[in-house]
Amino acid sequence: MADKDFFDQVYQVVRLIPRGRVTSYGAIAAYLGAKGSSRLVGYAMHAAHSQKPKVPAHRVVNRNGLLSGKHHFATPFAMQELLEKEKVKVEYDKVVDFKKKFWDPTLELAL
């Protein structure tokens, strides 16, 4: 059951993203040694709501800073609201100052 193991690894990484920072599906995939698997990271985020401890899936956006997973939250605005509570400004479904807020697990975490 490789997908479950991969999902668990994704959740471990996402739980390490600091409040007020965001990362991308691709950055997580690359960190886990699965560079072409950003879509699989997205599937993991879609299933994250049932995980304990909680997975802050709202901190994972696409490579351009777009809230591409927002439709998987309870309301269309929930992802943005969660980010804004953490002082991440969002305009037109995109993280403002994305490069400044970007958290790269490959740089921030040692394998």
TIVO-2410 file (N, C-alpha, C; in nm, 3 decimals):
# residues 111
REC num residu      c1      c2      c3 atome chaine
REC   1      M   0.083  -0.119   0.000     N      A
REC   1      M   0.000   0.000   0.000    CA      A
REC   1      M   0.088   0.126   0.000     C      A
REC   2      A   0.155   0.147  -0.109     N      A
REC   2      A   0.251   0.257  -0.120    CA      A
REC   2      A   0.185   0.394  -0.107     C      A
REC   3      D   0.063   0.411  -0.161     N      A
REC   3      D  -0.003   0.540  -0.153    CA      A
REC   3      D  -0.026   0.584  -0.009     C      A
REC   4      K  -0.071   0.491   0.077     N      A
REC   4      K  -0.095   0.526   0.217    CA      A
REC   4      K   0.035   0.572   0.283     C      A
REC   5      D   0.143   0.500   0.257     N      A
REC   5      D   0.272   0.540   0.312    CA      A
REC   5      D   0.313   0.677   0.259     C      A
REC   6      F   0.293   0.700   0.130     N      A
REC   6      F   0.326   0.829   0.071    CA      A
REC   6      F   0.240   0.939   0.134     C      A
REC   7      F   0.110   0.913   0.147     N      A
REC   7      F   0.020   1.011   0.209    CA      A
REC   7      F   0.068   1.044   0.350     C      A
REC   8      D   0.105   0.942   0.427     N      A
REC   8      D   0.154   0.964   0.564    CA      A
REC   8      D   0.278   1.052   0.564     C      A
REC   9      Q   0.368   1.030   0.469     N      A
REC   9      Q   0.488   1.114   0.458    CA      A
REC   9      Q   0.451   1.257   0.424     C      A
REC  10      V   0.355   1.273   0.334     N      A
REC  10      V   0.308   1.407   0.297    CA      A
REC  10      V   0.254   1.477   0.422     C      A
REC  11      Y   0.171   1.406   0.499     N      A
REC  11      Y   0.111   1.467   0.618    CA      A
REC  11      Y   0.218   1.507   0.719     C      A
REC  12      Q   0.321   1.427   0.732     N      A
REC  12      Q   0.430   1.461   0.824    CA      A
REC  12      Q   0.497   1.592   0.782     C      A
REC  13      V   0.521   1.607   0.652     N      A
REC  13      V   0.584   1.730   0.602    CA      A
REC  13      V   0.491   1.850   0.622     C      A
REC  14      V   0.365   1.835   0.587     N      A
REC  14      V   0.270   1.947   0.595    CA      A
REC  14      V   0.254   1.994   0.740     C      A
REC  15      R   0.259   1.902   0.833     N      A
REC  15      R   0.249   1.941   0.975    CA      A
REC  15      R   0.367   2.026   1.021     C      A
REC  16      L   0.476   2.026   0.946     N      A
REC  16      L   0.595   2.103   0.980    CA      A
REC  16      L   0.596   2.244   0.921     C      A
REC  17      I   0.504   2.272   0.830     N      A
REC  17      I   0.498   2.406   0.770    CA      A
REC  17      I   0.462   2.505   0.881     C      A
REC  18      P   0.545   2.605   0.902     N      A
REC  18      P   0.515   2.702   1.009    CA      A
REC  18      P   0.391   2.785   0.979     C      A
REC  19      R   0.325   2.829   1.086     N      A
REC  19      R   0.213   2.922   1.070    CA      A
REC  19      R   0.262   3.044   0.993     C      A
REC  20      G   0.177   3.093   0.903     N      A
REC  20      G   0.213   3.212   0.827    CA      A
REC  20      G   0.300   3.186   0.706     C      A
REC  21      R   0.322   3.060   0.674     N      A
REC  21      R   0.402   3.022   0.557    CA      A
REC  21      R   0.321   2.925   0.472     C      A
REC  22      V   0.358   2.911   0.346     N      A
REC  22      V   0.292   2.819   0.254    CA      A
REC  22      V   0.398   2.743   0.175     C      A
REC  23      T   0.359   2.631   0.120     N      A
REC  23      T   0.445   2.557   0.028    CA      A
REC  23      T   0.358   2.506  -0.085     C      A
REC  24      S   0.421   2.439  -0.180     N      A
REC  24      S   0.347   2.390  -0.297    CA      A
REC  24      S   0.344   2.237  -0.299     C      A
REC  25      Y   0.250   2.186  -0.375     N      A
REC  25      Y   0.239   2.041  -0.393    CA      A
REC  25      Y   0.370   1.986  -0.448     C      A
REC  26      G   0.424   2.055  -0.547     N      A
REC  26      G   0.548   2.012  -0.611    CA      A
REC  26      G   0.668   2.013  -0.518     C      A
REC  27      A   0.676   2.113  -0.431     N      A
REC  27      A   0.788   2.122  -0.337    CA      A
REC  27      A   0.784   2.005  -0.239     C      A
REC  28      I   0.665   1.966  -0.196     N      A
REC  28      I   0.651   1.851  -0.107    CA      A
REC  28      I   0.691   1.724  -0.181     C      A
REC  29      A   0.642   1.708  -0.303     N      A
REC  29      A   0.676   1.589  -0.383    CA      A
REC  29      A   0.827   1.579  -0.404     C      A
REC  30      A   0.890   1.690  -0.439     N      A
REC  30      A   1.035   1.691  -0.462    CA      A
REC  30      A   1.110   1.653  -0.335     C      A
REC  31      Y   1.067   1.709  -0.222     N      A
REC  31      Y   1.131   1.678  -0.094    CA      A
REC  31      Y   1.124   1.529  -0.064     C      A
REC  32      L   1.011   1.468  -0.099     N      A
REC  32      L   0.991   1.325  -0.071    CA      A
REC  32      L   1.054   1.235  -0.178     C      A
REC  33      G   1.127   1.295  -0.272     N      A
REC  33      G   1.194   1.216  -0.374    CA      A
REC  33      G   1.102   1.168  -0.484     C      A
REC  34      A   0.989   1.234  -0.500     N      A
REC  34      A   0.890   1.195  -0.600    CA      A
REC  34      A   0.853   1.318  -0.684     C      A
REC  35      K   0.953   1.378  -0.745     N      A
REC  35      K   0.940   1.507  -0.813    CA      A
REC  35      K   0.817   1.519  -0.904     C      A
REC  36      G   0.780   1.416  -0.974     N      A
REC  36      G   0.666   1.423  -1.066    CA      A
REC  36      G   0.532   1.391  -1.003     C      A
REC  37      S   0.526   1.387  -0.872     N      A
REC  37      S   0.405   1.340  -0.803    CA      A
REC  37      S   0.327   1.450  -0.732     C      A
REC  38      S   0.331   1.572  -0.783     N      A
REC  38      S   0.258   1.680  -0.717    CA      A
REC  38      S   0.107   1.652  -0.713     C      A
REC  39      R   0.055   1.587  -0.815     N      A
REC  39      R  -0.088   1.553  -0.816    CA      A
REC  39      R  -0.121   1.456  -0.703     C      A
REC  40      L  -0.030   1.362  -0.677     N      A
REC  40      L  -0.052   1.267  -0.568    CA      A
REC  40      L  -0.052   1.340  -0.433     C      A
REC  41      V   0.033   1.442  -0.420     N      A
REC  41      V   0.032   1.525  -0.299    CA      A
REC  41      V  -0.104   1.594  -0.287     C      A
REC  42      G  -0.159   1.638  -0.398     N      A
REC  42      G  -0.292   1.698  -0.399    CA      A
REC  42      G  -0.398   1.601  -0.352     C      A
REC  43      Y  -0.389   1.477  -0.397     N      A
REC  43      Y  -0.483   1.375  -0.351    CA      A
REC  43      Y  -0.472   1.355  -0.200     C      A
REC  44      A  -0.350   1.357  -0.150     N      A
REC  44      A  -0.327   1.344  -0.006    CA      A
REC  44      A  -0.393   1.460   0.069     C      A
REC  45      M  -0.380   1.581   0.014     N      A
REC  45      M  -0.440   1.698   0.079    CA      A
REC  45      M  -0.593   1.686   0.079     C      A
REC  46      H  -0.647   1.631  -0.028     N      A
REC  46      H  -0.792   1.611  -0.037    CA      A
REC  46      H  -0.840   1.518   0.074     C      A
REC  47      A  -0.758   1.420   0.110     N      A
REC  47      A  -0.796   1.322   0.213    CA      A
REC  47      A  -0.750   1.362   0.353     C      A
REC  48      A  -0.686   1.477   0.366     N      A
REC  48      A  -0.623   1.515   0.493    CA      A
REC  48      A  -0.720   1.550   0.605     C      A
REC  49      H  -0.843   1.587   0.570     N      A
REC  49      H  -0.938   1.634   0.671    CA      A
REC  49      H  -0.968   1.532   0.780     C      A
REC  50      S  -0.948   1.404   0.751     N      A
REC  50      S  -0.981   1.300   0.849    CA      A
REC  50      S  -0.860   1.258   0.934     C      A
REC  51      Q  -0.747   1.321   0.916     N      A
REC  51      Q  -0.625   1.280   0.985    CA      A
REC  51      Q  -0.615   1.336   1.126     C      A
REC  52      K  -0.555   1.256   1.213     N      A
REC  52      K  -0.523   1.298   1.349    CA      A
REC  52      K  -0.375   1.270   1.370     C      A
REC  53      P  -0.294   1.362   1.423     N      A
REC  53      P  -0.333   1.500   1.447    CA      A
REC  53      P  -0.364   1.574   1.317     C      A
REC  54      K  -0.425   1.690   1.332     N      A
REC  54      K  -0.469   1.768   1.215    CA      A
REC  54      K  -0.355   1.797   1.119     C      A
REC  55      V  -0.391   1.808   0.993     N      A
REC  55      V  -0.297   1.844   0.887    CA      A
REC  55      V  -0.338   1.983   0.836     C      A
REC  56      P  -0.250   2.082   0.844     N      A
REC  56      P  -0.286   2.217   0.799    CA      A
REC  56      P  -0.280   2.228   0.646     C      A
REC  57      A  -0.373   2.160   0.580     N      A
REC  57      A  -0.376   2.153   0.434    CA      A
REC  57      A  -0.391   2.290   0.369     C      A
REC  58      H  -0.443   2.387   0.442     N      A
REC  58      H  -0.461   2.522   0.386    CA      A
REC  58      H  -0.327   2.588   0.353     C      A
REC  59      R  -0.218   2.535   0.406     N      A
REC  59      R  -0.085   2.592   0.381    CA      A
REC  59      R  -0.020   2.537   0.254     C      A
REC  60      V  -0.092   2.453   0.180     N      A
REC  60      V  -0.038   2.395   0.057    CA      A
REC  60      V  -0.115   2.453  -0.061     C      A
REC  61      V  -0.041   2.518  -0.150     N      A
REC  61      V  -0.100   2.586  -0.266    CA      A
REC  61      V  -0.028   2.537  -0.393     C      A
REC  62      N  -0.071   2.586  -0.507     N      A
REC  62      N  -0.001   2.541  -0.628    CA      A
REC  62      N   0.128   2.621  -0.648     C      A
REC  63      R   0.202   2.588  -0.752     N      A
REC  63      R   0.336   2.646  -0.773    CA      A
REC  63      R   0.336   2.796  -0.797     C      A
REC  64      N   0.219   2.852  -0.827     N      A
REC  64      N   0.207   2.996  -0.849    CA      A
REC  64      N   0.146   3.069  -0.729     C      A
REC  65      G   0.119   2.993  -0.622     N      A
REC  65      G   0.058   3.054  -0.504    CA      A
REC  65      G  -0.094   3.058  -0.507     C      A
REC  66      L  -0.154   2.992  -0.605     N      A
REC  66      L  -0.300   2.990  -0.615    CA      A
REC  66      L  -0.360   2.889  -0.519     C      A
REC  67      L  -0.475   2.923  -0.463     N      A
REC  67      L  -0.546   2.834  -0.371    CA      A
REC  67      L  -0.624   2.730  -0.452     C      A
REC  68      S  -0.552   2.646  -0.522     N      A
REC  68      S  -0.615   2.550  -0.614    CA      A
REC  68      S  -0.694   2.442  -0.541     C      A
REC  69      G  -0.671   2.422  -0.413     N      A
REC  69      G  -0.745   2.320  -0.338    CA      A
REC  69      G  -0.861   2.375  -0.258     C      A
REC  70      K  -0.896   2.501  -0.279     N      A
REC  70      K  -0.998   2.566  -0.196    CA      A
REC  70      K  -1.135   2.499  -0.204     C      A
REC  71      H  -1.166   2.436  -0.316     N      A
REC  71      H  -1.297   2.373  -0.331    CA      A
REC  71      H  -1.310   2.245  -0.248     C      A
REC  72      H  -1.201   2.201  -0.185     N      A
REC  72      H  -1.207   2.082  -0.100    CA      A
REC  72      H  -1.231   2.118   0.047     C      A
REC  73      F  -1.245   2.246   0.077     N      A
REC  73      F  -1.272   2.289   0.213    CA      A
REC  73      F  -1.423   2.305   0.234     C      A
REC  74      A  -1.463   2.322   0.359     N      A
REC  74      A  -1.605   2.327   0.395    CA      A
REC  74      A  -1.682   2.436   0.319     C      A
REC  75      T  -1.616   2.551   0.298     N      A
REC  75      T  -1.678   2.658   0.221    CA      A
REC  75      T  -1.575   2.707   0.118     C      A
REC  76      P  -1.619   2.778   0.015     N      A
REC  76      P  -1.525   2.827  -0.086    CA      A
REC  76      P  -1.422   2.928  -0.030     C      A
REC  77      F  -1.450   2.983   0.087     N      A
REC  77      F  -1.361   3.085   0.144    CA      A
REC  77      F  -1.280   3.034   0.264     C      A
REC  78      A  -1.303   2.910   0.306     N      A
REC  78      A  -1.240   2.859   0.428    CA      A
REC  78      A  -1.087   2.857   0.419     C      A
REC  79      M  -1.033   2.815   0.305     N      A
REC  79      M  -0.888   2.809   0.290    CA      A
REC  79      M  -0.827   2.949   0.305     C      A
REC  80      Q  -0.886   3.046   0.238     N      A
REC  80      Q  -0.837   3.183   0.246    CA      A
REC  80      Q  -0.849   3.236   0.389     C      A
REC  81      E  -0.961   3.208   0.455     N      A
REC  81      E  -0.981   3.256   0.593    CA      A
REC  81      E  -0.877   3.197   0.687     C      A
REC  82      L  -0.846   3.069   0.672     N      A
REC  82      L  -0.744   3.005   0.756    CA      A
REC  82      L  -0.607   3.068   0.734     C      A
REC  83      L  -0.574   3.094   0.609     N      A
REC  83      L  -0.446   3.159   0.579    CA      A
REC  83      L  -0.441   3.300   0.636     C      A
REC  84      E  -0.549   3.374   0.620     N      A
REC  84      E  -0.551   3.512   0.668    CA      A
REC  84      E  -0.542   3.519   0.821     C      A
REC  85      K  -0.594   3.418   0.892     N      A
REC  85      K  -0.579   3.412   1.037    CA      A
REC  85      K  -0.431   3.401   1.075     C      A
REC  86      E  -0.352   3.347   0.982     N      A
REC  86      E  -0.209   3.330   1.005    CA      A
REC  86      E  -0.127   3.442   0.941     C      A
REC  87      K  -0.195   3.551   0.906     N      A
REC  87      K  -0.130   3.670   0.848    CA      A
REC  87      K  -0.073   3.646   0.709     C      A
REC  88      V  -0.133   3.553   0.635     N      A
REC  88      V  -0.098   3.533   0.494    CA      A
REC  88      V  -0.206   3.604   0.413     C      A
REC  89      K  -0.166   3.707   0.343     N      A
REC  89      K  -0.262   3.786   0.265    CA      A
REC  89      K  -0.293   3.715   0.133     C      A
REC  90      V  -0.422   3.710   0.101     N      A
REC  90      V  -0.469   3.644  -0.022    CA      A
REC  90      V  -0.556   3.743  -0.099     C      A
REC  91      E  -0.527   3.756  -0.227     N      A
REC  91      E  -0.611   3.838  -0.315    CA      A
REC  91      E  -0.639   3.759  -0.443     C      A
REC  92      Y  -0.765   3.757  -0.481     N      A
REC  92      Y  -0.806   3.686  -0.603    CA      A
REC  92      Y  -0.756   3.541  -0.603     C      A
REC  93      D  -0.774   3.474  -0.488     N      A
REC  93      D  -0.736   3.333  -0.471    CA      A
REC  93      D  -0.586   3.307  -0.487     C      A
REC  94      K  -0.505   3.408  -0.464     N      A
REC  94      K  -0.360   3.393  -0.478    CA      A
REC  94      K  -0.290   3.454  -0.357     C      A
REC  95      V  -0.186   3.384  -0.308     N      A
REC  95      V  -0.108   3.434  -0.196    CA      A
REC  95      V  -0.027   3.556  -0.240     C      A
REC  96      V  -0.046   3.667  -0.169     N      A
REC  96      V   0.032   3.788  -0.195    CA      A
REC  96      V   0.172   3.765  -0.137     C      A
REC  97      D   0.274   3.813  -0.203     N      A
REC  97      D   0.413   3.790  -0.159    CA      A
REC  97      D   0.444   3.641  -0.147     C      A
REC  98      F   0.399   3.565  -0.247     N      A
REC  98      F   0.416   3.420  -0.245    CA      A
REC  98      F   0.562   3.380  -0.224     C      A
REC  99      K   0.654   3.442  -0.296     N      A
REC  99      K   0.795   3.405  -0.283    CA      A
REC  99      K   0.847   3.430  -0.142     C      A
REC 100      K   0.800   3.535  -0.080     N      A
REC 100      K   0.841   3.568   0.056    CA      A
REC 100      K   0.780   3.472   0.159     C      A
REC 101      K   0.659   3.427   0.135     N      A
REC 101      K   0.589   3.336   0.227    CA      A
REC 101      K   0.621   3.189   0.201     C      A
REC 102      F   0.687   3.162   0.087     N      A
REC 102      F   0.712   3.023   0.046    CA      A
REC 102      F   0.810   2.954   0.141     C      A
REC 103      W   0.772   2.834   0.182     N      A
REC 103      W   0.852   2.750   0.270    CA      A
REC 103      W   0.890   2.627   0.189     C      A
REC 104      D   1.019   2.611   0.162     N      A
REC 104      D   1.068   2.500   0.081    CA      A
REC 104      D   1.120   2.390   0.173     C      A
REC 105      P   1.050   2.276   0.181     N      A
REC 105      P   1.094   2.170   0.272    CA      A
REC 105      P   1.235   2.118   0.240     C      A
REC 106      T   1.276   2.125   0.114     N      A
REC 106      T   1.409   2.077   0.077    CA      A
REC 106      T   1.517   2.164   0.143     C      A
REC 107      L   1.488   2.293   0.158     N      A
REC 107      L   1.584   2.384   0.223    CA      A
REC 107      L   1.566   2.386   0.374     C      A
REC 108      E   1.443   2.376   0.419     N      A
REC 108      E   1.412   2.392   0.562    CA      A
REC 108      E   1.429   2.265   0.645     C      A
REC 109      L   1.419   2.151   0.579     N      A
REC 109      L   1.426   2.023   0.652    CA      A
REC 109      L   1.544   1.941   0.604     C      A
REC 110      A   1.611   1.876   0.693     N      A
REC 110      A   1.718   1.785   0.654    CA      A
REC 110      A   1.658   1.645   0.641     C      A
REC 111      L   1.692   1.577   0.534     N      A
REC 111      L   1.638   1.439   0.514    CA      A
REC 111      L   1.695   1.344   0.617     C      A
***
